Amino acid sequence: MTYWDPIPTVRALVGQPHPLWRGDRVSRDWSAPAPDGWEQRDWRSVPGPFYAADSDNCLTGRQCAPDHVMYDDGYGSEFVYRQPRTPAEVHALTCAAECEPFGAYGGDGDAHWTPELVRDWWRDRARVREWATGAGWGPWATAPSDWMNDAACGARAYVAHIDGDLGAYLRGYLFRLAEGRAARPGESLPEL
């Protein structure tokens, strides 16, 4: 899988009308660090440029970016479970970041992730998967609450991502971290 760099798309949005809104402009460069910093990122955030750190519990992220944002089961804090791979996905994720009251999203993950840290996260993915399958999401799926049902769907999507294409994405991301560019067709990708 070829890694696609979302940062130029994020930076091009600053000060422009957001593609998903009517007239409102993007207020900040979401490629910058999260206000609470990289060190406070949620441990479940997948490796890549975007993450959330000490977010609110207003449960707004999945309204904008259900294919990228997940909630903590206890407090409703947000984290990024799938990195964007297209401009439309960047638009969805920046919508989630703009709607989060604390501005708790950051996009400077590339400055912090190393191949070793990515491999460590991948080796520990069973912990993430166990959280997503065993965090009590079952009752949420049948609760009389749309947001609880949606959060349970998100947990299932996260597990499918871990079991599906996340490994290939991370191999492309490892190449990007090591070489400073996306792999060209035919170049071999590092192993996880």
matplotlib code that plots the C-alpha trace (Angstrom):
import matplotlib.pyplot as plt

x = [0.0, 1.3, 1.3, -0.6, 0.6, -2.5, -0.6, -0.6, -4.4, -4.7, -2.5, -4.4, -7.6, -6.4, -8.5, -10.6, -14.3, -14.5, -15.7, -18.3, -19.8, -21.6, -19.2, -17.4, -13.7, -11.1, -9.8, -6.5, -3.7, -4.6, -1.1, 0.2, 0.6, -2.5, -2.8, -2.1, 0.8, 1.8, 2.6, -1.1, -2.4, -4.8, -3.0, -5.5, -4.8, -3.3, 0.2, 0.1, 0.1, -3.3, -4.2, -6.3, -5.1, -7.4, -10.4, -13.9, -16.7, -19.3, -19.3, -19.1, -16.2, -18.1, -20.8, -18.2, -15.7, -17.3, -14.7, -11.8, -12.9, -13.8, -14.9, -13.5, -16.2, -16.0, -15.8, -16.5, -13.1, -12.2, -9.2, -8.2, -8.6, -8.0, -5.8, -7.1, -6.0, -7.9, -8.7, -12.4, -11.2, -9.0, -12.1, -14.0, -11.3, -10.7, -14.5, -14.2, -11.2, -13.0, -16.1, -14.2, -14.5, -11.0, -9.3, -7.6, -6.5, -3.0, -1.4, 2.3, 2.5, 5.1, 7.5, 7.1, 6.4, 9.6, 9.7, 10.4, 7.4, 5.1, 6.3, 5.8, 2.2, 1.6, 3.0, 0.6, -2.4, -4.0, -4.4, -6.3, -8.3, -9.2, -10.4, -12.5, -14.1, -14.4, -15.1, -18.8, -19.7, -22.3, -25.0, -24.3, -25.2, -28.8, -29.1, -32.0, -29.4, -28.2, -24.8, -24.3, -25.2, -22.9, -20.0, -20.5, -20.5, -17.2, -15.7, -16.5, -15.1, -11.9, -11.5, -12.1, -9.5, -6.9, -7.7, -7.9, -5.8, -4.1, -1.0, -0.5, -1.1, 1.5, 4.1, 3.6, 3.8, 7.1, 8.6, 7.5, 9.1, 12.3, 12.7, 10.8, 8.6, 6.0, 7.2, 7.2, 5.6, 7.7, 9.7, 9.5, 8.0, 9.5, 8.1, 6.2]
y = [0.0, 3.4, 6.0, 9.2, 12.3, 14.2, 17.1, 19.3, 18.9, 19.9, 23.0, 24.1, 24.2, 26.9, 30.0, 28.5, 27.6, 24.0, 21.8, 20.2, 23.4, 26.4, 29.4, 28.6, 28.8, 26.4, 28.1, 26.4, 24.4, 20.9, 19.7, 21.4, 19.7, 19.1, 21.7, 19.0, 17.6, 14.3, 12.8, 13.0, 11.3, 8.4, 5.1, 3.6, 6.2, 4.4, 5.5, 8.3, 12.1, 12.6, 11.9, 13.3, 14.2, 14.9, 15.5, 16.4, 14.0, 15.7, 12.8, 15.0, 13.4, 10.5, 12.8, 14.2, 11.3, 8.0, 6.2, 7.8, 8.7, 6.4, 7.1, 5.9, 3.7, 5.2, 9.0, 9.5, 11.0, 10.8, 9.2, 8.5, 4.9, 5.3, 7.8, 9.7, 8.5, 10.9, 14.7, 13.8, 11.8, 14.8, 17.0, 14.6, 14.4, 18.2, 18.6, 16.4, 18.4, 21.8, 20.5, 19.3, 22.1, 21.8, 21.7, 18.5, 17.1, 17.3, 16.5, 16.4, 12.7, 12.3, 14.3, 11.7, 8.3, 6.3, 2.9, 1.3, 3.0, 2.0, -1.6, -1.5, -0.3, -3.0, -5.7, -4.4, -4.3, -7.2, -4.9, -2.4, -5.2, -6.6, -3.1, -2.7, -6.2, -6.4, -2.9, -3.5, -2.5, -5.3, -3.6, -0.3, -1.9, -2.5, 0.5, 3.0, 5.6, 6.5, 7.7, 4.5, 2.4, 4.4, 4.0, 0.3, 0.3, 2.3, -0.3, -3.1, -1.0, -0.5, -4.2, -4.8, -2.2, -3.8, -7.3, -5.9, -3.2, -1.5, -3.6, -2.7, 1.0, 0.8, -0.8, 2.2, 4.6, 2.9, 3.5, 7.2, 7.6, 5.9, 7.5, 10.8, 10.0, 7.5, 4.2, 4.1, 1.2, -1.9, -0.7, -3.1, -2.0, -2.7, -5.5, -4.8]
z = [0.0, -0.9, 1.9, 1.1, 3.0, 4.3, 5.7, 2.5, 2.3, 6.0, 5.6, 2.5, 4.5, 7.0, 6.6, 3.8, 3.9, 5.2, 2.3, 4.6, 6.0, 4.6, 4.8, 8.1, 7.7, 9.2, 12.2, 12.8, 11.2, 12.3, 11.4, 14.5, 17.9, 20.1, 22.9, 25.6, 23.5, 21.9, 25.3, 26.3, 23.1, 23.6, 23.6, 21.2, 18.4, 15.5, 14.3, 11.8, 11.8, 13.6, 17.2, 20.0, 23.5, 26.4, 24.3, 25.6, 26.1, 23.9, 21.4, 18.3, 16.4, 14.9, 13.7, 11.3, 10.9, 11.7, 9.7, 11.6, 15.1, 18.0, 21.6, 24.9, 26.4, 29.9, 29.3, 25.6, 24.9, 21.2, 19.5, 15.9, 14.9, 11.2, 9.5, 6.5, 3.0, 0.7, 0.7, 1.6, 4.6, 5.7, 5.4, 7.6, 10.3, 10.3, 10.8, 13.9, 15.1, 14.5, 16.4, 19.4, 22.1, 23.5, 20.1, 21.4, 18.0, 16.7, 13.4, 14.2, 14.8, 12.0, 14.2, 17.0, 15.6, 14.8, 13.1, 16.5, 18.1, 15.2, 15.6, 19.3, 18.8, 16.2, 18.6, 21.3, 19.0, 20.9, 23.8, 21.6, 20.0, 23.4, 24.5, 21.3, 21.6, 25.4, 26.6, 27.1, 23.6, 23.3, 25.4, 23.7, 20.3, 21.6, 23.9, 23.2, 22.3, 18.8, 20.0, 22.0, 19.0, 16.8, 19.2, 19.2, 15.4, 15.6, 17.9, 15.4, 12.6, 14.6, 15.0, 11.3, 10.5, 12.8, 11.3, 7.8, 6.1, 9.1, 8.8, 5.1, 5.9, 8.7, 6.4, 4.0, 6.9, 8.1, 4.7, 4.9, 8.3, 7.2, 3.8, 4.1, 1.1, 0.0, -1.6, -5.4, -7.2, -6.9, -3.9, -1.0, 2.2, 5.7, 7.8, 11.0]

ax = plt.figure().add_subplot(projection="3d")
ax.plot(x, y, z, "-o")
ax.set_aspect("equal")
plt.show()
